[in-house]
Amino acid sequence: MTKTQVPKIETNIVGLDEILNGGLPKGELTIVSGGPGTGKTMLGLEFLLRGAQAGNAGIILTFEEREQDLRNYARGFGWDTAKYEEENKLAIISARLNTDALISGEFDLRGIFNILIQKAKKINAKRVVVDGPDVFLRLLDNISKEKSELHNLHEKLRDSGLTTILSVKDYTNFNQNYEFLEYMATCVISLDQRVYEQISTRRLRVIKYRGNSFSRNEYPFSITDRGIWIIPVTRASLKHHAFGETLHTGIEGLDRILGGGFRRYSCNLISGSSGTGKTTFVSSFVISATTKGQKVLYIDFEESWDALSSCMLSPGIDLQSAQDSGKLLFISSMPESKGIEEHLIEAFRAIEDFNPKHLIVDAISACDRMGTTHAAFDYLLRLINHCKTRGITTLLTNLTSQPDARNEITGIDLSSLIDTVILLRNLEKDGNYIRELGILKSRGRHHSSKIHEFHITDNGIKFDIKES
């Protein structure tokens, strides 16, 4: 017998519907809880605006914000609320009390409820966001009555068939007086933000979803000028492309050693200590790909564009021409400048807008500076998985601390995601330093098992091939 799940309504918020396995419960109550600055109001507002874009009307009832303030927030996302308000696809109702208001006698929310329900009927709204009701309810100064008002609100909205988001302050603290909310709601979403090593990260977790399967982990997210971006890994490895055709590495000798070159859709790691030529290898691939008209996204955590492009002129690699052709997009930022969710979203947006065939990350060892080794793992796991799902070939460099890198691959437990591992090392021989390369593994390839000496010349990388 097939299990029947709760009917759902898509939020169209990036990543959220994947975590919720389809969307919010249709005609039911969802609680979004969190502390200040976690994005509760933004999530609710985007839910309505995404719906309005698709022709579905919605209402936001706010007890904290002025109507114009909400319009200004939406404008920051590039959304013109006036257009949707004129089309009766969006209504903003502010129940915010003036700071100088005097409270006299008993009062309740029935009048506000009635206005909300009548407005919903008028514009045929099926989505409602109630933002910050605890601000108003505290004026009742009676816990029993506050609970009663929340029950009444829930029943009226449910009887009207409205899909509702109720945003509340920090759910853990709020629940001390309103423990029934968790049981009343069909879905509960918790937002938080935390600081570690002076880096702030926002996280989202679905606490419950009655009658529905959902992803239970915490997921990083960010509020951007395009709305909320959530980065889940809910189906890792299930949608990865099989290896495609052979891609030339841009280095003739390396093609021979690898049994032809890299495989399309594969993830490849070039690892070695400082000065072994890691960046020169990936830059050679950039030139090979871009001259064939293929787009490359280059994410650099160690050098600026000016520093990289000028250094690569020494081995005869002209990255500036590749950039001028429009086939190379370069992004450079300090790992500690922001949290992993912002780094991920920057990469995902670049992938979405630029639509590259290949991705370079130089160097993954710098990702530890995003906060912790776990944060680095989180960032790279999501990025590599995203690329494998979209059919993007990835090249990663890794700086090792030991001159002999044979016993170290990534340092952050990513070996299972990497298809080809190339190890580089510097050795002293007869009073000179020499460079050597070995292939530790290359899935689906009959590659050389020898250690090969190579040289970085004025005309690129040259190998002394030892035939197997």
VEXTIDO-984514 format. One record per residue (C-alpha): residue in three letters; y, z negated, x. Coordinates in pm, whole numbers. Each point is the difference from the previous one (the first is absolute). Layout:
BEGIN
+------+--------+--------+--------+
! resn !      y !      z !      x !
+------+--------+--------+--------+
!  ala !      Y !      Z !      X !
...
+------+--------+--------+--------+
END
This chain:
BEGIN
+------+--------+--------+--------+
! resn !      y !      z !      x !
+------+--------+--------+--------+
!  met !      0 !      0 !      0 !
!  thr !    343 !     98 !    137 !
!  lys !    245 !   -288 !     32 !
!  thr !    313 !     48 !   -211 !
!  gln !    314 !   -102 !    186 !
!  val !    340 !    -95 !   -137 !
!  pro !    213 !    304 !   -102 !
!  lys !    267 !     55 !    265 !
!  ile !    346 !    141 !     49 !
!  glu !     91 !    150 !    337 !
!  thr !    293 !   -152 !    186 !
!  asn !     44 !    301 !    234 !
!  ile !    111 !   -248 !    268 !
!  val !   -136 !    118 !    335 !
!  gly !   -329 !   -179 !     70 !
!  leu !      8 !   -241 !   -296 !
!  asp !   -215 !    201 !   -241 !
!  glu !   -264 !     35 !    272 !
!  ile !    -11 !   -378 !     46 !
!  leu !    -11 !    -54 !   -378 !
!  asn !   -271 !    263 !    -38 !
!  gly !    212 !    209 !   -236 !
!  gly !    306 !   -198 !   -106 !
!  leu !    121 !   -297 !   -205 !
!  pro !   -185 !   -115 !   -315 !
!  lys !    132 !    202 !   -293 !
!  gly !    158 !   -209 !   -274 !
!  glu !    -60 !   -322 !    194 !
!  leu !    195 !   -248 !    213 !
!  thr !     24 !     23 !    378 !
!  ile !    162 !   -281 !    196 !
!  val !    176 !     85 !    328 !
!  ser !     79 !   -314 !    198 !
!  gly !    175 !    -59 !    329 !
!  gly !    278 !   -172 !    186 !
!  pro !    354 !    132 !     51 !
!  gly !     21 !    342 !    160 !
!  thr !   -366 !     90 !    -51 !
!  gly !     79 !    293 !   -234 !
!  lys !    -89 !   -126 !   -347 !
!  thr !    298 !    160 !   -176 !
!  met !    -34 !    319 !    204 !
!  leu !   -365 !     41 !    -94 !
!  gly !     77 !    -43 !   -367 !
!  leu !    300 !    232 !     13 !
!  glu !   -194 !    271 !    179 !
!  phe !   -282 !    -30 !   -254 !
!  leu !    251 !     85 !   -273 !
!  leu !    177 !    275 !    192 !
!  arg !   -324 !    171 !     99 !
!  gly !    -95 !    -11 !   -365 !
!  ala !    336 !    143 !   -106 !
!  gln !    -45 !    286 !    247 !
!  ala !   -328 !     82 !   -175 !
!  gly !    164 !    -20 !   -345 !
!  asn !   -117 !   -352 !    -90 !
!  ala !    272 !   -234 !   -125 !
!  gly !     35 !   -358 !    124 !
!  ile !    221 !   -308 !    -23 !
!  ile !     97 !   -264 !    253 !
!  leu !    110 !   -338 !   -135 !
!  thr !    160 !   -199 !    280 !
!  phe !    109 !   -360 !     -4 !
!  glu !    142 !      7 !    353 !
!  glu !    170 !    333 !     74 !
!  arg !    301 !    178 !   -142 !
!  glu !    -72 !    339 !   -153 !
!  gln !    220 !    179 !    251 !
!  asp !   -172 !   -175 !    289 !
!  leu !   -334 !    139 !   -113 !
!  arg !    150 !    347 !    -22 !
!  asn !    129 !    -38 !    355 !
!  tyr !   -344 !   -110 !    123 !
!  ala !   -156 !    306 !   -158 !
!  arg !    262 !    222 !    163 !
!  gly !   -121 !   -129 !    335 !
!  phe !   -333 !    166 !    -81 !
!  gly !    177 !    323 !    -88 !
!  trp !    -49 !    -51 !   -375 !
!  asp !    276 !     62 !   -252 !
!  thr !    -62 !   -249 !   -279 !
!  ala !    286 !    142 !   -207 !
!  lys !   -198 !    321 !    -50 !
!  tyr !   -302 !   -186 !   -135 !
!  glu !    212 !   -234 !   -209 !
!  glu !    174 !    297 !   -163 !
!  glu !   -340 !    156 !    -70 !
!  asn !   -125 !   -329 !   -153 !
!  lys !   -269 !    -24 !    269 !
!  leu !    140 !   -323 !    144 !
!  ala !    182 !   -300 !   -144 !
!  ile !    145 !   -292 !    194 !
!  ile !     53 !   -325 !   -188 !
!  ser !    168 !   -288 !    183 !
!  ala !    -47 !   -349 !   -143 !
!  arg !    177 !   -159 !    292 !
!  leu !    213 !   -299 !   -100 !
!  asn !    351 !    -38 !    137 !
!  thr !     27 !   -276 !    256 !
!  asp !    269 !   -173 !   -208 !
!  ala !   -200 !      8 !   -327 !
!  leu !    -37 !   -329 !   -187 !
!  ile !   -338 !    -84 !   -153 !
!  ser !     31 !   -167 !   -341 !
!  gly !   -286 !    -75 !   -235 !
!  glu !   -348 !    152 !      0 !
!  phe !    -68 !    363 !     71 !
!  asp !   -295 !    228 !     76 !
!  leu !    -85 !    357 !     96 !
!  arg !    -67 !    138 !   -347 !
!  gly !    327 !    189 !    -17 !
!  ile !    -56 !    161 !    339 !
!  phe !   -363 !     80 !    -91 !
!  asn !    111 !    174 !   -318 !
!  ile !    259 !    207 !    186 !
!  leu !   -268 !    103 !    250 !
!  ile !   -256 !     97 !   -265 !
!  gln !    254 !    195 !   -208 !
!  lys !    121 !    186 !    309 !
!  ala !   -358 !     85 !     92 !
!  lys !    -57 !    148 !   -347 !
!  lys !    326 !    195 !     16 !
!  ile !    -78 !    179 !    327 !
!  asn !   -380 !     -6 !    -45 !
!  ala !    -44 !   -207 !    315 !
!  lys !   -350 !    -96 !    112 !
!  arg !    100 !   -171 !    326 !
!  val !    193 !   -326 !     31 !
!  val !    107 !   -208 !    298 !
!  val !    116 !   -358 !    -61 !
!  asp !    172 !   -116 !    317 !
!  gly !     58 !   -368 !     82 !
!  pro !    -50 !   -174 !   -337 !
!  asp !    -31 !   -337 !    177 !
!  val !    376 !      8 !     65 !
!  phe !     64 !     -8 !   -376 !
!  leu !   -291 !   -227 !    -90 !
!  arg !    119 !   -277 !    228 !
!  leu !    297 !    -44 !   -233 !
!  leu !   -239 !   -122 !   -269 !
!  asp !    -71 !   -306 !    215 !
!  asn !   -332 !    -42 !   -180 !
!  ile !   -327 !    111 !    164 !
!  ser !   -189 !     15 !   -330 !
!  lys !    265 !    221 !   -158 !
!  glu !     16 !    221 !    309 !
!  lys !   -375 !     59 !    -24 !
!  ser !     31 !     73 !   -370 !
!  glu !    273 !    258 !     63 !
!  leu !   -211 !    177 !    260 !
!  his !   -296 !      9 !   -239 !
!  asn !    222 !    144 !   -274 !
!  leu !    135 !    264 !    238 !
!  his !   -352 !    100 !    101 !
!  glu !   -124 !     24 !   -358 !
!  lys !    296 !    207 !   -123 !
!  leu !    -30 !    245 !    289 !
!  arg !   -376 !     28 !    -37 !
!  asp !     22 !     50 !   -377 !
!  ser !    246 !    282 !     67 !
!  gly !   -247 !    171 !    236 !
!  leu !    239 !    -21 !    295 !
!  thr !   -120 !      6 !    359 !
!  thr !    194 !   -288 !    153 !
!  ile !     87 !   -120 !    348 !
!  leu !    124 !   -360 !     10 !
!  ser !    158 !    -92 !    332 !
!  val !      8 !   -367 !     96 !
!  lys !    101 !   -203 !    301 !
!  asp !   -250 !   -101 !    267 !
!  tyr !   -318 !    -12 !   -204 !
!  thr !   -151 !   -300 !    179 !
!  asn !    296 !   -222 !    -82 !
!  phe !     64 !    153 !   -339 !
!  asn !   -358 !    -67 !   -101 !
!  gln !     50 !   -376 !     32 !
!  asn !    171 !      2 !   -340 !
!  tyr !   -137 !    327 !   -137 !
!  glu !   -366 !     -8 !    100 !
!  phe !    -92 !    184 !   -320 !
!  leu !    174 !    320 !    115 !
!  glu !   -287 !     99 !    228 !
!  tyr !   -239 !    -21 !   -294 !
!  met !    238 !    164 !   -246 !
!  ala !     59 !    308 !    216 !
!  thr !   -251 !    280 !     39 !
!  cys !    122 !     82 !    350 !
!  val !    170 !   -219 !    263 !
!  ile !    166 !    148 !    310 !
!  ser !    138 !   -220 !    278 !
!  leu !    272 !    113 !    243 !
!  asp !    107 !   -184 !    310 !
!  gln !    174 !     49 !    332 !
!  arg !    -77 !   -182 !    321 !
!  val !    139 !    -10 !    350 !
!  tyr !   -216 !    -10 !    309 !
!  glu !    135 !     42 !    352 !
!  gln !    342 !     76 !   -156 !
!  ile !   -144 !    299 !   -192 !
!  ser !     20 !     -4 !   -381 !
!  thr !   -275 !    153 !   -214 !
!  arg !    -28 !     37 !   -376 !
!  arg !   -348 !    -26 !   -155 !
!  leu !   -148 !     67 !   -345 !
!  arg !   -321 !   -143 !   -141 !
!  val !   -161 !     37 !   -343 !
!  ile !   -120 !   -347 !    -99 !
!  lys !   -177 !     98 !   -321 !
!  tyr !    -53 !    298 !   -229 !
!  arg !   -204 !    -93 !   -305 !
!  gly !   -270 !    255 !    -91 !
!  asn !     75 !    226 !    294 !
!  ser !   -105 !     56 !    359 !
!  phe !    280 !    -10 !    259 !
!  ser !     64 !    -33 !    372 !
!  arg !     20 !   -368 !     92 !
!  asn !    149 !     11 !    348 !
!  glu !    362 !    -49 !    106 !
!  tyr !    192 !    323 !     59 !
!  pro !    323 !     53 !    193 !
!  phe !    285 !    167 !   -186 !
!  ser !    364 !     82 !     46 !
!  ile !    301 !     77 !   -217 !
!  thr !    144 !    335 !    111 !
!  asp !    262 !    245 !   -123 !
!  arg !   -287 !    171 !   -185 !
!  gly !   -121 !   -314 !   -170 !
!  ile !   -287 !   -233 !     79 !
!  trp !   -268 !    119 !    241 !
!  ile !   -333 !   -183 !     16 !
!  ile !   -255 !     92 !    263 !
!  pro !   -356 !    -73 !   -116 !
!  val !   -330 !     76 !    167 !
!  thr !   -226 !    -13 !   -304 !
!  arg !   -234 !    290 !     68 !
!  ala !      2 !     21 !    377 !
!  ser !   -230 !    271 !    143 !
!  leu !   -108 !    133 !   -342 !
!  lys !    234 !    297 !     -1 !
!  his !      4 !     93 !    367 !
!  his !    -30 !    367 !     85 !
!  ala !   -302 !    125 !    193 !
!  phe !     86 !    132 !    346 !
!  gly !    156 !    344 !     -5 !
!  glu !     41 !    273 !    258 !
!  thr !     65 !    -52 !    370 !
!  leu !    359 !    -63 !    110 !
!  his !    108 !     82 !    352 !
!  thr !    131 !   -302 !    188 !
!  gly !    263 !    205 !    184 !
!  ile !   -186 !    -67 !    327 !
!  glu !   -265 !    255 !     97 !
!  gly !   -209 !   -240 !    207 !
!  leu !     -3 !   -264 !   -273 !
!  asp !   -119 !    258 !   -254 !
!  arg !   -301 !     69 !    222 !
!  ile !    -76 !   -369 !     54 !
!  leu !     19 !    -71 !   -377 !
!  gly !   -227 !    289 !    -92 !
!  gly !    284 !    210 !   -138 !
!  gly !    278 !   -245 !    -85 !
!  phe !     90 !   -247 !   -275 !
!  arg !   -142 !     39 !   -350 !
!  arg !    237 !     45 !   -291 !
!  tyr !     29 !   -314 !   -219 !
!  ser !   -131 !   -220 !    284 !
!  cys !    159 !   -311 !    153 !
!  asn !     25 !     13 !    379 !
!  leu !     97 !   -272 !    248 !
!  ile !    130 !     46 !    353 !
!  ser !    -14 !   -334 !    179 !
!  gly !    102 !   -103 !    349 !
!  ser !    226 !   -213 !    215 !
!  ser !    362 !     80 !     81 !
!  gly !     57 !    330 !    182 !
!  thr !   -332 !    163 !    -89 !
!  gly !    162 !    279 !   -204 !
!  lys !    -67 !    -99 !   -362 !
!  thr !    332 !    132 !   -132 !
!  thr !    -38 !    320 !    202 !
!  phe !   -336 !     65 !   -169 !
!  val !    130 !    -44 !   -354 !
!  ser !    318 !    198 !     78 !
!  ser !   -217 !    288 !    121 !
!  phe !   -172 !     -4 !   -338 !
!  val !    338 !     -2 !   -176 !
!  ile !     99 !    323 !    177 !
!  ser !   -336 !    163 !    -77 !
!  ala !     24 !    -87 !   -371 !
!  thr !    367 !     81 !    -57 !
!  thr !    -21 !    338 !    174 !
!  lys !   -269 !     86 !   -257 !
!  gly !    242 !    -95 !   -279 !
!  gln !   -165 !   -335 !    -80 !
!  lys !    222 !   -301 !    -74 !
!  val !    -34 !   -316 !    208 !
!  leu !    138 !   -345 !    -82 !
!  tyr !     55 !   -208 !    315 !
!  ile !     44 !   -379 !    -42 !
!  asp !    111 !   -168 !    322 !
!  phe !     20 !   -377 !     48 !
!  glu !     94 !      8 !    367 !
!  glu !    254 !    273 !     77 !
!  ser !    302 !    169 !   -153 !
!  trp !      7 !    374 !    -61 !
!  asp !    235 !     63 !    292 !
!  ala !   -220 !   -200 !    238 !
!  leu !   -322 !    168 !   -115 !
!  ser !    126 !    359 !    -12 !
!  ser !    165 !    -25 !    343 !
!  cys !   -306 !   -161 !    164 !
!  met !   -232 !    268 !   -136 !
!  leu !    204 !    272 !    170 !
!  ser !   -149 !   -114 !    333 !
!  pro !   -353 !    125 !    -88 !
!  gly !    152 !    311 !   -162 !
!  ile !    -24 !   -116 !   -365 !
!  asp !    301 !    104 !   -210 !
!  leu !     -5 !   -229 !   -304 !
!  gln !    362 !     83 !    -87 !
!  ser !    -97 !    357 !    -86 !
!  ala !   -279 !   -132 !   -222 !
!  gln !    250 !   -220 !   -183 !
!  asp !    254 !    281 !    -28 !
!  ser !   -267 !    217 !   -163 !
!  gly !    -25 !   -251 !   -286 !
!  lys !   -369 !    -60 !     69 !
!  leu !     40 !   -337 !    174 !
!  leu !    139 !   -312 !   -167 !
!  phe !     60 !   -296 !    231 !
!  ile !     39 !   -360 !   -122 !
!  ser !     77 !   -278 !    245 !
!  ser !     41 !   -370 !    -78 !
!  met !    -63 !   -339 !    157 !
!  pro !   -319 !   -158 !   -145 !
!  glu !    172 !   -338 !    -48 !
!  ser !    296 !    154 !   -185 !
!  lys !   -170 !    -37 !   -341 !
!  gly !   -318 !   -105 !   -176 !
!  ile !   -312 !    212 !    -24 !
!  glu !     71 !    108 !   -357 !
!  glu !    331 !    154 !    105 !
!  his !   -161 !    172 !    297 !
!  leu !   -275 !    133 !   -227 !
!  ile !    239 !    122 !   -265 !
!  glu !    211 !    176 !    263 !
!  ala !   -315 !    179 !    118 !
!  phe !   -126 !     76 !   -352 !
!  arg !    337 !    138 !   -108 !
!  ala !     15 !    222 !    308 !
!  ile !   -352 !    124 !    -75 !
!  glu !     93 !     69 !   -362 !
!  asp !    325 !    180 !     83 !
!  phe !   -100 !    181 !    321 !
!  asn !   -365 !     72 !    -95 !
!  pro !   -132 !     10 !    358 !
!  lys !   -341 !    129 !    107 !
!  his !    -15 !   -247 !    288 !
!  leu !    124 !   -351 !     80 !
!  ile !     68 !   -158 !    341 !
!  val !     40 !   -379 !     41 !
!  asp !    118 !   -102 !    347 !
!  ala !   -108 !   -273 !     67 !
!  ile !   -215 !   -208 !   -233 !
!  ser !     -1 !   -286 !    251 !
!  ala !    367 !    -57 !    -86 !
!  cys !    -92 !    -72 !   -363 !
!  asp !    -91 !   -357 !     98 !
!  arg !    374 !    -59 !     13 !
!  met !     19 !     48 !   -379 !
!  gly !    -98 !   -367 !    -26 !
!  thr !   -369 !    -62 !     62 !
!  thr !   -312 !    185 !    103 !
!  his !   -102 !     -8 !   -366 !
!  ala !    331 !    164 !    -97 !
!  ala !    -63 !    272 !    258 !
!  phe !   -350 !     51 !   -138 !
!  asp !    137 !     10 !   -356 !
!  tyr !    261 !    262 !     92 !
!  leu !   -238 !    228 !    188 !
!  leu !   -286 !    -32 !   -250 !
!  arg !    223 !    108 !   -286 !
!  leu !    167 !    277 !    197 !
!  ile !   -325 !    148 !    136 !
!  asn !   -167 !    -25 !   -340 !
!  his !    296 !    174 !   -162 !
!  cys !    -15 !    282 !    255 !
!  lys !   -375 !     44 !    -35 !
!  thr !     37 !     15 !   -378 !
!  arg !    276 !    262 !     23 !
!  gly !   -182 !    207 !    262 !
!  ile !    236 !    -75 !    288 !
!  thr !   -131 !      5 !    357 !
!  thr !    116 !   -307 !    195 !
!  leu !     49 !    -64 !    371 !
!  leu !     59 !   -356 !    114 !
!  thr !     90 !   -131 !    342 !
!  asn !    -86 !   -350 !    118 !
!  leu !    140 !   -182 !    301 !
!  thr !   -264 !   -216 !    165 !
!  ser !     80 !   -289 !    229 !
!  gln !   -282 !     68 !    244 !
!  pro !     -2 !    290 !    246 !
!  asp !   -363 !     66 !    -94 !
!  ala !      1 !     56 !   -376 !
!  arg !   -369 !     67 !    -47 !
!  asn !    -62 !   -331 !   -177 !
!  glu !    302 !     13 !   -231 !
!  ile !     58 !    243 !   -288 !
!  thr !    271 !   -119 !   -241 !
!  gly !     10 !   -377 !     33 !
!  ile !     44 !    -32 !   -378 !
!  asp !   -346 !     87 !   -141 !
!  leu !     73 !    356 !   -111 !
!  ser !   -289 !    164 !    186 !
!  ser !   -190 !     89 !   -319 !
!  leu !    292 !    213 !   -125 !
!  ile !     38 !    194 !    324 !
!  asp !   -205 !    315 !     46 !
!  thr !     83 !     88 !    360 !
!  val !     83 !   -244 !    280 !
!  ile !    146 !    134 !    325 !
!  leu !     36 !   -248 !    285 !
!  leu !    247 !     54 !    283 !
!  arg !     29 !   -197 !    324 !
!  asn !    179 !     -6 !    333 !
!  leu !   -205 !    -58 !    316 !
!  glu !     96 !    -39 !    365 !
!  lys !   -185 !    238 !    229 !
!  asp !     67 !     77 !    367 !
!  gly !    347 !   -152 !    -24 !
!  asn !     91 !    197 !   -315 !
!  tyr !    -10 !    -68 !   -372 !
!  ile !   -216 !    238 !   -199 !
!  arg !    -34 !     35 !   -376 !
!  glu !   -334 !     22 !   -179 !
!  leu !   -111 !     64 !   -357 !
!  gly !   -320 !    -74 !   -187 !
!  ile !   -113 !     53 !   -359 !
!  leu !   -141 !   -325 !   -137 !
!  lys !    -96 !    157 !   -333 !
!  ser !     71 !    306 !   -212 !
!  arg !   -171 !     15 !   -339 !
!  gly !   -158 !    330 !    -87 !
!  arg !     63 !    142 !    348 !
!  his !   -219 !     81 !    298 !
!  his !    248 !   -122 !    259 !
!  ser !    -10 !    -51 !    372 !
!  ser !   -136 !   -333 !    122 !
!  lys !    155 !     38 !    345 !
!  ile !    312 !   -165 !    142 !
!  his !    254 !    274 !     75 !
!  glu !    293 !     -8 !    238 !
!  phe !    329 !    147 !   -126 !
!  his !    352 !     57 !    126 !
!  ile !    338 !      0 !   -176 !
!  thr !    183 !    301 !    144 !
!  asp !    328 !    179 !    -59 !
!  asn !   -194 !    225 !   -235 !
!  gly !   -195 !   -254 !   -205 !
!  ile !   -331 !   -181 !     50 !
!  lys !   -265 !    161 !    218 !
!  phe !   -365 !   -107 !     35 !
!  asp !   -257 !      6 !    275 !
!  ile !   -294 !     73 !   -230 !
!  lys !   -338 !   -137 !    103 !
!  glu !   -260 !    206 !   -180 !
!  ser !   -273 !   -199 !   -181 !
+------+--------+--------+--------+
END
